[in-house]
């Protein structure tokens, strides 16, 4: 038995990290895995504890108790084994946690680089002053380079500015379902927030249609766009696709820098991408295609024709290296033979292209859920490669079925 554990210790960290990553969402596999089950094996601790999540998606009493119990147990662990705290690089928190315990826990995470704050639909003003100070101080005193804010409202624009301006090391910002008060009402006070000009490398925003404009003004005035090389613009809400296109287009025009290298979208803009941004430096593009409700979403043939047009632009520069298409669909998408053939042809012309990922998610209307991987036709991968034959022949096409559903 001692020899068995010695073998675990001698495994390369890269192998251990890959095993943990592969099984992180499968609790049964984690419990059965020796690397996890015997988590005090030093070589596996570094990655097991690299990200700690105290949030439970349920906002009821059960979810709150679960999150509270998790942070209590973790605090006990890092008090008994202080070295564990140094492995934590990322943490997920929410207002549902006990503020004092959260403060004591965060104080011990001296190597923390990333924090995700799920406001659970609360207004920032609804949080206790103590909790707000904890979160601001965490950003101010630790070397936080990655901040994610989810599902919350800032009634006063300067509160959000103060939170963002507290971290001089911030490089990556993600905003999901976040809104703020009228920017113009706060302009004079906002100008005094330490001359805020965030040197962001990556900005990801997923916003509801009605909430984007004040936040867009705030970001435009406080982010140094010259340093931005990754931009993700995802729109949500109940609005018609035409409204979401307007929102996405406005965000792109205002927030894209001149050296953008990565772009993610989930709407069909319907016109050349160069009308919105400088495409000459793009190296990677990620497009989510929603083909579930054809009465609300852009039709598949229109999507494919638009993508054909934007890749014609990329073909002029020969700098695009990677493309990812995530298709969320109900019916057979390979029937658009001519459109797929045209897209395949133009993609094949881009010699700089090294990899094309096609990720497929089929919605089962009868069961009202997404299909499990075993429920897909066995011929789907071959059929998909058949409509993108040039890419398949170059061996740069990767087809994934029911991959991890994106957040």
DRENDOPA-549947 format. One record per residue (C-alpha): residue number from 1; chain; x, y, z negated. Coordinates in steps of 0.001 Angstrom, whole numbers. Example, Ala and Ser with C-alpha at 12.3 -4.5 7.8 and 13.67 -1.06 7.14 Angstrom:
2
{1,A,{12300,-4500,-7800}} {2,A,{13670,-1060,-7140}} 
END
This chain:
407
{1,A,{0,0,0}} {2,A,{2846,2375,-787}} {3,A,{4276,1683,2641}} {4,A,{908,2510,4193}} {5,A,{818,5953,2576}} {6,A,{4450,6539,3501}} {7,A,{3402,5968,7100}} {8,A,{777,8686,6776}} {9,A,{3369,11090,5445}} {10,A,{5679,10390,8364}} {11,A,{3126,11148,11087}} {12,A,{3931,14290,13100}} {13,A,{1850,17288,12064}} {14,A,{633,17689,15648}} {15,A,{-971,14222,15535}} {16,A,{-2538,14874,12139}} {17,A,{-3893,18239,13290}} {18,A,{-5428,16660,16392}} {19,A,{-7156,13948,14324}} {20,A,{-8593,16498,11900}} {21,A,{-9784,18744,14747}} {22,A,{-11402,15866,16624}} {23,A,{-13421,14727,13609}} {24,A,{-14100,17985,11801}} {25,A,{-17848,17891,12559}} {26,A,{-18265,14160,11874}} {27,A,{-18578,13642,8124}} {28,A,{-18733,9847,8379}} {29,A,{-15508,9734,10381}} {30,A,{-13812,12109,7978}} {31,A,{-14736,9972,4983}} {32,A,{-13422,6857,6731}} {33,A,{-10178,8481,7865}} {34,A,{-7215,7764,5622}} {35,A,{-5728,11161,6373}} {36,A,{-8834,12807,4960}} {37,A,{-9882,10293,2342}} {38,A,{-6423,10524,799}} {39,A,{-6297,14272,1293}} {40,A,{-3521,14709,-1208}} {41,A,{-1154,13293,1396}} {42,A,{941,16414,1765}} {43,A,{1301,16250,5536}} {44,A,{-2474,16419,6044}} {45,A,{-3224,19132,3495}} {46,A,{-1919,21961,5639}} {47,A,{-4513,21458,8346}} {48,A,{-7383,20134,6234}} {49,A,{-7400,23312,4177}} {50,A,{-6504,25745,6968}} {51,A,{-10164,26803,7241}} {52,A,{-12580,26774,4313}} {53,A,{-16320,27315,4826}} {54,A,{-18510,28179,1847}} {55,A,{-21570,28992,3940}} {56,A,{-24589,26759,4313}} {57,A,{-26814,27534,7283}} {58,A,{-29883,27176,5089}} {59,A,{-30709,30436,3333}} {60,A,{-33086,28755,888}} {61,A,{-32254,27770,-2679}} {62,A,{-30705,24466,-1569}} {63,A,{-28310,26202,806}} {64,A,{-27381,28767,-1816}} {65,A,{-26706,26092,-4442}} {66,A,{-24656,24069,-1954}} {67,A,{-22453,27047,-1092}} {68,A,{-22048,27968,-4748}} {69,A,{-21066,24422,-5670}} {70,A,{-18545,24339,-2819}} {71,A,{-16743,27476,-3918}} {72,A,{-16760,26355,-7563}} {73,A,{-15165,23034,-6611}} {74,A,{-12615,24702,-4362}} {75,A,{-11664,27247,-7018}} {76,A,{-11061,24400,-9460}} {77,A,{-8825,22690,-6892}} {78,A,{-6648,25722,-6148}} {79,A,{-6286,26501,-9848}} {80,A,{-5005,22958,-10445}} {81,A,{-2942,22878,-7221}} {82,A,{-1892,26466,-6351}} {83,A,{-6,25353,-3244}} {84,A,{-3335,24431,-1614}} {85,A,{-4340,28105,-1603}} {86,A,{-1352,28976,579}} {87,A,{-2602,26657,3331}} {88,A,{-5869,28577,3751}} {89,A,{-5683,30799,6827}} {90,A,{-9419,31298,7456}} {91,A,{-12495,31482,5250}} {92,A,{-16264,31789,5823}} {93,A,{-18258,33653,3162}} {94,A,{-21700,35178,2634}} {95,A,{-23618,37372,142}} {96,A,{-25260,34221,-1247}} {97,A,{-22084,33398,-3189}} {98,A,{-21385,34589,-6714}} {99,A,{-19466,37843,-6245}} {100,A,{-17135,37419,-9219}} {101,A,{-16161,33875,-8279}} {102,A,{-15668,34960,-4677}} {103,A,{-13351,37750,-5834}} {104,A,{-11243,35373,-7946}} {105,A,{-11044,32897,-5053}} {106,A,{-10037,35457,-2432}} {107,A,{-7337,36817,-4742}} {108,A,{-5598,33438,-4624}} {109,A,{-5702,33139,-816}} {110,A,{-2558,35158,-267}} {111,A,{-1913,33803,3250}} {112,A,{-5422,34509,4545}} {113,A,{-5487,35758,8149}} {114,A,{-9116,35349,9205}} {115,A,{-12433,35993,7477}} {116,A,{-15981,35400,8716}} {117,A,{-18712,37271,6837}} {118,A,{-22261,36060,7452}} {119,A,{-24551,38766,6068}} {120,A,{-27554,36402,6387}} {121,A,{-29802,39163,7707}} {122,A,{-29128,41539,4822}} {123,A,{-28482,45250,5157}} {124,A,{-25008,46244,3990}} {125,A,{-26687,48541,1429}} {126,A,{-28503,45550,-75}} {127,A,{-25223,43987,-1172}} {128,A,{-24035,44885,-4637}} {129,A,{-21432,47635,-4835}} {130,A,{-19068,45102,-6416}} {131,A,{-19428,42684,-3489}} {132,A,{-18950,45446,-920}} {133,A,{-15766,46523,-2696}} {134,A,{-14513,42915,-2707}} {135,A,{-14948,42587,1045}} {136,A,{-13381,45970,1788}} {137,A,{-10442,45266,-525}} {138,A,{-9861,41861,1074}} {139,A,{-9501,43521,4468}} {140,A,{-7378,46309,3039}} {141,A,{-4853,44358,993}} {142,A,{-4450,41091,2894}} {143,A,{-2989,40714,6370}} {144,A,{-6354,39992,7990}} {145,A,{-5925,39865,11760}} {146,A,{-9263,38228,12625}} {147,A,{-12660,39509,11403}} {148,A,{-16077,38109,12261}} {149,A,{-19316,39788,11147}} {150,A,{-22600,37956,11654}} {151,A,{-26311,38746,11357}} {152,A,{-26450,41984,9416}} {153,A,{-27290,45665,9619}} {154,A,{-25319,48754,8675}} {155,A,{-27823,51546,8155}} {156,A,{-24998,54063,7944}} {157,A,{-22477,54008,10751}} {158,A,{-19647,55193,8503}} {159,A,{-19999,52053,6338}} {160,A,{-19099,49852,9287}} {161,A,{-16305,52209,10300}} {162,A,{-14899,52125,6768}} {163,A,{-15002,48323,6732}} {164,A,{-13237,48043,10082}} {165,A,{-10769,50791,9291}} {166,A,{-9689,49118,6061}} {167,A,{-7471,46610,7849}} {168,A,{-4465,48001,9666}} {169,A,{-3574,44500,10916}} {170,A,{-6885,43720,12657}} {171,A,{-6337,42272,16152}} {172,A,{-9454,40200,16842}} {173,A,{-13013,41348,16122}} {174,A,{-16208,39329,16610}} {175,A,{-19669,40858,16100}} {176,A,{-22698,38565,16288}} {177,A,{-26176,40007,15771}} {178,A,{-24798,43130,14067}} {179,A,{-26416,46552,14368}} {180,A,{-25645,49962,12921}} {181,A,{-27304,53331,12390}} {182,A,{-27276,56227,14792}} {183,A,{-23674,57039,15625}} {184,A,{-24217,60738,16274}} {185,A,{-25626,61259,12781}} {186,A,{-22341,60056,11328}} {187,A,{-19894,61581,13775}} {188,A,{-18403,64231,11502}} {189,A,{-17872,61828,8637}} {190,A,{-16620,59105,10972}} {191,A,{-13865,61395,12234}} {192,A,{-12371,61343,8750}} {193,A,{-11989,57550,8545}} {194,A,{-8178,57609,8691}} {195,A,{-8123,58442,12396}} {196,A,{-9531,54983,13198}} {197,A,{-8253,53629,16531}} {198,A,{-8254,49837,16319}} {199,A,{-5447,48198,18306}} {200,A,{-7574,45172,19172}} {201,A,{-6344,42404,21426}} {202,A,{-9688,40571,21455}} {203,A,{-13288,41781,21130}} {204,A,{-16285,39423,21194}} {205,A,{-19801,40798,20879}} {206,A,{-23089,38930,20899}} {207,A,{-25878,41458,20482}} {208,A,{-29629,41767,20682}} {209,A,{-30995,43963,23450}} {210,A,{-32478,46648,21201}} {211,A,{-29463,47106,18932}} {212,A,{-26519,47576,21217}} {213,A,{-26319,51300,21971}} {214,A,{-25256,52819,18594}} {215,A,{-22754,50001,18074}} {216,A,{-21448,50468,21595}} {217,A,{-20834,54159,20912}} {218,A,{-19005,53306,17702}} {219,A,{-16745,50753,19372}} {220,A,{-16014,52974,22328}} {221,A,{-14803,55737,20023}} {222,A,{-12822,53548,17611}} {223,A,{-11132,50856,19744}} {224,A,{-7976,51476,21748}} {225,A,{-9051,49865,25023}} {226,A,{-5527,49929,26437}} {227,A,{-4510,47098,24102}} {228,A,{-7606,44950,24757}} {229,A,{-6898,41855,26862}} {230,A,{-9822,39579,25838}} {231,A,{-13489,40587,26036}} {232,A,{-16555,38426,25438}} {233,A,{-19975,39976,26096}} {234,A,{-22934,37759,25233}} {235,A,{-26448,39179,25093}} {236,A,{-29347,37600,23232}} {237,A,{-32930,38392,22314}} {238,A,{-36356,37963,23850}} {239,A,{-35954,40500,26624}} {240,A,{-36200,39660,30328}} {241,A,{-32937,38768,32044}} {242,A,{-32974,42104,33904}} {243,A,{-32778,43953,30575}} {244,A,{-29895,41779,29432}} {245,A,{-28038,42460,32675}} {246,A,{-28347,46203,32063}} {247,A,{-27023,45781,28512}} {248,A,{-24078,43606,29587}} {249,A,{-23205,45923,32457}} {250,A,{-23226,48984,30208}} {251,A,{-20978,47275,27662}} {252,A,{-18519,46192,30349}} {253,A,{-18290,49668,31824}} {254,A,{-17622,51269,28450}} {255,A,{-15406,48732,26724}} {256,A,{-13212,47047,29302}} {257,A,{-9586,48133,29364}} {258,A,{-7330,48303,32383}} {259,A,{-5339,45185,31451}} {260,A,{-8175,42741,30694}} {261,A,{-6992,39154,31128}} {262,A,{-9930,37129,29736}} {263,A,{-13665,37685,30166}} {264,A,{-16719,35765,28932}} {265,A,{-20288,36437,30114}} {266,A,{-23724,34831,29888}} {267,A,{-25625,36919,32437}} {268,A,{-25599,37115,36212}} {269,A,{-24744,40742,36951}} {270,A,{-25973,40490,40532}} {271,A,{-23246,42730,41966}} {272,A,{-19461,42557,42300}} {273,A,{-17645,42344,38992}} {274,A,{-15273,45057,40221}} {275,A,{-18168,47517,39928}} {276,A,{-17893,47114,36157}} {277,A,{-14257,46345,35337}} {278,A,{-10774,46203,36814}} {279,A,{-10523,42555,37904}} {280,A,{-6945,42707,39167}} {281,A,{-5395,41389,35924}} {282,A,{-7958,38714,35023}} {283,A,{-6407,35315,34335}} {284,A,{-9364,33473,32816}} {285,A,{-13151,33707,33012}} {286,A,{-15804,31886,30981}} {287,A,{-19400,31948,32236}} {288,A,{-22436,30479,30474}} {289,A,{-25252,29743,32902}} {290,A,{-28727,29392,31373}} {291,A,{-31008,27459,33709}} {292,A,{-33654,26459,31166}} {293,A,{-36536,28895,31731}} {294,A,{-36487,29823,35388}} {295,A,{-39308,32321,34795}} {296,A,{-37026,34241,32406}} {297,A,{-33517,33311,33519}} {298,A,{-31734,34012,36786}} {299,A,{-32352,31182,39245}} {300,A,{-29466,28742,39868}} {301,A,{-29015,29615,43549}} {302,A,{-28714,33313,42669}} {303,A,{-26134,32475,39995}} {304,A,{-24075,30414,42430}} {305,A,{-24144,33080,45139}} {306,A,{-23045,35725,42620}} {307,A,{-20178,33555,41396}} {308,A,{-19132,32952,44994}} {309,A,{-18866,36729,45406}} {310,A,{-16805,37363,42276}} {311,A,{-14387,34550,43069}} {312,A,{-13933,36043,46517}} {313,A,{-12624,39101,44674}} {314,A,{-10332,36957,42534}} {315,A,{-9012,35282,45685}} {316,A,{-7614,38641,46804}} {317,A,{-5303,38793,43786}} {318,A,{-4387,35118,43248}} {319,A,{-3997,35650,39511}} {320,A,{-6957,33674,38183}} {321,A,{-5608,30595,36389}} {322,A,{-8593,29125,34553}} {323,A,{-12376,29122,34946}} {324,A,{-14938,27634,32580}} {325,A,{-18592,27132,33503}} {326,A,{-21041,26028,30821}} {327,A,{-24358,25015,32374}} {328,A,{-27470,24686,30208}} {329,A,{-30083,23114,32445}} {330,A,{-33376,21216,32633}} {331,A,{-33464,19759,36150}} {332,A,{-30869,18505,38629}} {333,A,{-28454,21340,39398}} {334,A,{-26599,19521,42193}} {335,A,{-29492,20038,44637}} {336,A,{-28140,23462,45603}} {337,A,{-25747,21832,48034}} {338,A,{-24915,24826,50227}} {339,A,{-24308,27182,47299}} {340,A,{-22054,24677,45519}} {341,A,{-20139,24031,48744}} {342,A,{-19489,27750,49225}} {343,A,{-18322,28137,45616}} {344,A,{-16101,25073,45940}} {345,A,{-14527,26505,49081}} {346,A,{-13678,29880,47568}} {347,A,{-12359,28317,44357}} {348,A,{-10154,26085,46469}} {349,A,{-8650,29175,48119}} {350,A,{-7267,30507,44821}} {351,A,{-3848,28881,44654}} {352,A,{-3127,30294,41198}} {353,A,{-6088,28349,39752}} {354,A,{-4780,25625,37441}} {355,A,{-7928,24339,35715}} {356,A,{-11704,24485,36136}} {357,A,{-13857,23244,33261}} {358,A,{-17486,22322,33859}} {359,A,{-19419,21666,30639}} {360,A,{-22936,20323,30957}} {361,A,{-25823,20497,28481}} {362,A,{-29179,19038,29524}} {363,A,{-32333,20015,27645}} {364,A,{-34855,17199,27214}} {365,A,{-38249,18906,27445}} {366,A,{-40180,15806,26337}} {367,A,{-38138,15465,23142}} {368,A,{-37688,19231,22736}} {369,A,{-33952,18871,22097}} {370,A,{-30594,18693,23823}} {371,A,{-29692,15253,25128}} {372,A,{-27070,13196,23358}} {373,A,{-24062,12198,25440}} {374,A,{-25257,8588,25804}} {375,A,{-28555,9750,27333}} {376,A,{-27018,11286,30457}} {377,A,{-27021,9390,33785}} {378,A,{-23832,7389,34249}} {379,A,{-23402,8904,37724}} {380,A,{-23498,12537,36552}} {381,A,{-19734,13104,36448}} {382,A,{-19261,11602,39912}} {383,A,{-22218,13583,41309}} {384,A,{-20821,16797,39854}} {385,A,{-17371,16174,41279}} {386,A,{-19080,15495,44598}} {387,A,{-20407,19067,44849}} {388,A,{-16986,20468,43902}} {389,A,{-14994,18122,46098}} {390,A,{-12107,20496,46858}} {391,A,{-11437,21067,43163}} {392,A,{-11741,17359,42423}} {393,A,{-9263,16587,45196}} {394,A,{-6766,19048,43709}} {395,A,{-7311,17288,40360}} {396,A,{-7956,20537,38530}} {397,A,{-11643,19863,37764}} {398,A,{-12643,18636,34306}} {399,A,{-16292,17669,33695}} {400,A,{-17507,17387,30105}} {401,A,{-20953,16110,29151}} {402,A,{-22663,17302,25972}} {403,A,{-19489,18890,24695}} {404,A,{-19606,20722,21384}} {405,A,{-22533,23104,21572}} {406,A,{-21165,26676,21439}} {407,A,{-21967,28976,18580}} 
END
